């Protein structure tokens, strides 16, 4: 499983904004330049994150983008799912009837457990935690 480039860019953009002072706005052009994200691609990402309630955007000379919530209140899972949709390692995880082996399938429990562990890890990782960990390793 691999997240999309768009989700990776979204995570980097949110992390960039999390490093800013509270209520400080960033121009999308600056985020794009500093994070090496194509500006047109970032515009779409910002829109999706805004619709998901993770970012606030404002237009004009004093416009820009900010986090909609504190970094501690935004999880990695939320950002990835806002862009890529729900995480699904295999379609049988969400719909048992898809599997041709039904209840006798030895793989479905493995997929279900792996997905649960991944989702729990992403849900428990917030952007404040990532900022704190990057200071420790820096």
C-alpha positions as a LaTeX table, in Angstrom:
\begin{tabular}{lrrr}
\hline
Residue & $x$ (\AA) & $y$ (\AA) & $z$ (\AA) \\
\hline
Unk1 & 0.00 & 0.00 & 0.00 \\
Unk2 & 1.25 & 3.44 & $-0.83$ \\
Unk3 & $-0.41$ & 6.78 & $-0.19$ \\
Unk4 & $-0.81$ & 9.02 & $-3.20$ \\
Unk5 & 1.59 & 11.84 & $-3.97$ \\
Unk6 & $-1.34$ & 14.17 & $-3.33$ \\
Unk7 & $-1.74$ & 12.82 & 0.23 \\
Unk8 & 2.00 & 13.15 & 0.81 \\
Unk9 & 1.86 & 16.79 & $-0.32$ \\
Unk10 & $-1.16$ & 17.37 & 1.92 \\
Unk11 & 0.70 & 16.03 & 4.95 \\
Unk12 & 3.70 & 18.22 & 4.16 \\
Unk13 & 1.49 & 21.29 & 3.73 \\
Unk14 & $-0.31$ & 20.71 & 7.05 \\
Unk15 & 3.01 & 20.11 & 8.82 \\
Unk16 & 4.33 & 23.37 & 7.33 \\
Unk17 & 1.29 & 25.24 & 8.65 \\
Unk18 & 1.59 & 23.53 & 12.04 \\
Unk19 & 5.07 & 25.05 & 12.43 \\
Unk20 & 3.67 & 28.56 & 12.13 \\
Unk21 & 2.57 & 30.79 & 14.99 \\
Unk22 & $-1.12$ & 30.50 & 15.92 \\
Unk23 & $-3.37$ & 32.56 & 13.63 \\
Unk24 & $-0.47$ & 33.28 & 11.27 \\
Unk25 & $-1.44$ & 32.86 & 7.62 \\
Unk26 & 0.72 & 31.50 & 4.86 \\
Unk27 & 0.39 & 32.34 & 1.20 \\
Unk28 & $-0.24$ & 29.21 & $-0.79$ \\
Unk29 & 2.52 & 30.27 & $-3.16$ \\
Unk30 & 4.97 & 30.28 & $-0.25$ \\
Unk31 & 3.83 & 26.85 & 0.95 \\
Unk32 & 4.18 & 25.51 & $-2.59$ \\
Unk33 & 7.66 & 26.96 & $-3.00$ \\
Unk34 & 8.97 & 25.89 & 0.42 \\
Unk35 & 7.53 & 22.38 & 0.20 \\
Unk36 & 8.32 & 21.83 & $-3.50$ \\
Unk37 & 4.67 & 21.27 & $-4.41$ \\
Unk38 & 3.35 & 22.33 & $-7.82$ \\
Unk39 & 1.13 & 25.38 & $-7.11$ \\
Unk40 & $-1.85$ & 24.15 & $-9.13$ \\
Unk41 & $-1.67$ & 20.79 & $-7.36$ \\
Unk42 & $-1.49$ & 22.52 & $-3.96$ \\
Unk43 & $-4.57$ & 24.61 & $-4.77$ \\
Unk44 & $-6.61$ & 21.43 & $-5.21$ \\
Unk45 & $-5.16$ & 19.94 & $-2.01$ \\
Unk46 & $-5.91$ & 23.10 & $-0.01$ \\
Unk47 & $-9.48$ & 23.02 & $-1.29$ \\
Unk48 & $-9.96$ & 19.40 & $-0.21$ \\
Unk49 & $-8.44$ & 20.03 & 3.22 \\
Unk50 & $-10.63$ & 23.09 & 3.65 \\
Unk51 & $-13.77$ & 21.13 & 2.75 \\
Unk52 & $-12.70$ & 18.49 & 5.29 \\
Unk53 & $-12.53$ & 21.20 & 7.97 \\
Unk54 & $-8.78$ & 20.96 & 8.46 \\
Unk55 & $-7.78$ & 24.34 & 6.97 \\
Unk56 & $-9.21$ & 27.85 & 6.78 \\
Unk57 & $-8.58$ & 29.85 & 3.64 \\
Unk58 & $-9.04$ & 33.55 & 2.94 \\
Unk59 & $-8.53$ & 35.53 & $-0.21$ \\
Unk60 & $-7.09$ & 38.95 & $-0.77$ \\
Unk61 & $-3.98$ & 40.89 & 0.15 \\
Unk62 & $-4.12$ & 39.65 & 3.74 \\
Unk63 & $-5.35$ & 36.23 & 2.74 \\
Unk64 & $-3.74$ & 32.88 & 3.00 \\
Unk65 & $-4.21$ & 29.56 & 4.65 \\
Unk66 & $-4.17$ & 28.50 & 8.31 \\
Unk67 & $-4.96$ & 25.39 & 10.29 \\
Unk68 & $-8.62$ & 25.17 & 11.28 \\
Unk69 & $-7.66$ & 23.50 & 14.57 \\
Unk70 & $-4.64$ & 23.21 & 16.81 \\
Unk71 & $-1.90$ & 20.85 & 15.54 \\
Unk72 & $-2.64$ & 18.50 & 18.47 \\
Unk73 & $-6.21$ & 18.17 & 17.20 \\
Unk74 & $-5.37$ & 17.17 & 13.61 \\
Unk75 & $-4.32$ & 13.59 & 12.98 \\
Unk76 & $-2.34$ & 12.07 & 10.18 \\
Unk77 & $-5.33$ & 9.83 & 9.47 \\
Unk78 & $-7.63$ & 12.81 & 8.94 \\
Unk79 & $-5.31$ & 14.42 & 6.42 \\
Unk80 & $-4.69$ & 11.23 & 4.45 \\
Unk81 & $-8.37$ & 10.29 & 4.39 \\
Unk82 & $-9.36$ & 13.84 & 3.37 \\
Unk83 & $-7.30$ & 13.33 & 0.23 \\
Unk84 & $-7.29$ & 9.58 & $-0.47$ \\
Unk85 & $-10.51$ & 8.50 & 1.23 \\
Unk86 & $-10.76$ & 5.69 & 3.78 \\
Unk87 & $-7.76$ & 3.42 & 4.13 \\
Unk88 & $-8.48$ & $-0.02$ & 2.77 \\
Unk89 & $-5.74$ & $-2.63$ & 2.47 \\
Unk90 & $-7.99$ & $-5.08$ & 0.62 \\
Unk91 & $-11.61$ & $-4.81$ & $-0.46$ \\
Unk92 & $-12.53$ & $-7.89$ & 1.59 \\
Unk93 & $-11.78$ & $-5.95$ & 4.79 \\
Unk94 & $-14.86$ & $-3.79$ & 4.30 \\
Unk95 & $-17.00$ & $-6.42$ & 2.57 \\
Unk96 & $-16.60$ & $-10.05$ & 3.64 \\
Unk97 & $-18.91$ & $-11.22$ & 0.83 \\
Unk98 & $-16.28$ & $-10.33$ & $-1.79$ \\
Unk99 & $-13.96$ & $-13.12$ & $-0.69$ \\
Unk100 & $-14.46$ & $-16.35$ & $-2.62$ \\
Unk101 & $-13.21$ & $-18.32$ & 0.40 \\
Unk102 & $-15.83$ & $-16.78$ & 2.73 \\
Unk103 & $-15.23$ & $-17.71$ & 6.36 \\
Unk104 & $-12.41$ & $-20.13$ & 5.49 \\
Unk105 & $-10.09$ & $-17.43$ & 4.17 \\
Unk106 & $-6.82$ & $-17.37$ & 6.13 \\
Unk107 & $-5.85$ & $-13.95$ & 4.73 \\
Unk108 & $-8.81$ & $-11.79$ & 5.68 \\
Unk109 & $-7.98$ & $-11.77$ & 9.42 \\
Unk110 & $-4.43$ & $-10.69$ & 8.57 \\
Unk111 & $-5.66$ & $-7.86$ & 6.32 \\
Unk112 & $-8.18$ & $-6.75$ & 8.95 \\
Unk113 & $-5.62$ & $-6.72$ & 11.74 \\
Unk114 & $-2.99$ & $-4.94$ & 9.66 \\
Unk115 & $-5.50$ & $-2.29$ & 8.58 \\
Unk116 & $-6.67$ & $-1.77$ & 12.15 \\
Unk117 & $-3.08$ & $-1.33$ & 13.36 \\
Unk118 & $-2.29$ & 1.13 & 10.57 \\
Unk119 & $-5.45$ & 3.18 & 11.10 \\
Unk120 & $-4.87$ & 3.27 & 14.86 \\
Unk121 & $-1.28$ & 4.42 & 14.37 \\
Unk122 & $-2.30$ & 7.18 & 11.97 \\
Unk123 & $-5.18$ & 8.21 & 14.24 \\
Unk124 & $-2.89$ & 8.44 & 17.27 \\
Unk125 & $-0.30$ & 10.54 & 15.43 \\
Unk126 & $-1.17$ & 14.22 & 15.51 \\
Unk127 & 0.79 & 17.09 & 14.05 \\
Unk128 & 1.87 & 18.47 & 17.43 \\
Unk129 & 3.43 & 15.10 & 18.22 \\
Unk130 & 5.29 & 15.13 & 14.89 \\
Unk131 & 6.57 & 18.65 & 15.58 \\
Unk132 & 7.82 & 17.60 & 19.01 \\
Unk133 & 9.51 & 14.49 & 17.59 \\
Unk134 & 11.23 & 16.50 & 14.87 \\
Unk135 & 12.71 & 18.83 & 17.53 \\
Unk136 & 14.09 & 15.85 & 19.44 \\
Unk137 & 15.78 & 14.36 & 16.38 \\
Unk138 & 17.01 & 17.71 & 15.04 \\
\hline
\end{tabular}
